[in-house]
């Protein structure tokens, strides 16, 4: 689950990480089982992701799906492409209102989209519904960027009613350049009620800011990756204070990605340490 992926998005620390890690993981062999991992990646189809240039096509098996966000029915479209070198499949969550004609988090004038909370909900739920519909029961989901940070919350809530994701582990990356200074919608609490949020969930999200969003993700995640050297100290301290499995940043990319893959194996129970 990725907020952005290079080369479909401009290169940032998140988009580069979201590109390089799956490519590394796809060929990495577990030291015990000698097996590789099957990778699927998701990101929103922002307006700069050109369909023809990137050879995207709609996943027909998922056509006709709708999601209710804030009591309104929204059409869910899933399109698929591939990373140029590795051919790792990338699934794009699309919707005419939320993504098709809009830039990622701010408009052309740099103004934060007032419905970013709904767009985030749609992207997270849309990705999960696509995975469920295609019967890809994941062992682990790794989220990169705050826009995909609701996955731990949704897994907690969905598992009460549906055991499809039962046993799925979630890893959340923390990045230094990910923060936003604005507040999400002042109607977010009401929208969260419609998403099945408990009083505890709504209290965690209550600040409606970057710190609140990421603290909620950390609270419900199984593992945390410090993915850059300048991550917000409050978030790191919080993750460690509630005894989360935390992987510290390593500037050596190959070592770091190897450590992350071993981290995956520990979380999903494949390690024989």
Secondary structure, DSSP 8 states (H G I E B T S, - for coil): -BS--TTTS---HHHHHHHHHHHHHHH---TTT-------EEEE--TTS-TTTTT-EE-GGGTTEEEEETTEEEEEEEEEEE-TTT--EEEEEE-IIIIIT--SSB-TTS-B-TTHHHHHHHHHHHHHHHHHHTT---SEEEEBSGGGTTHHHHHHHHTTT--TTTT-EEEEEE-TT---SS---TTHHHHHHHTT--HHHHHHTTT-SHHHHHHHHHHH-SEEEE-STT--HHHHHHHHHTT-EEE---S-HHHHHHHHHHHHHHHHT----
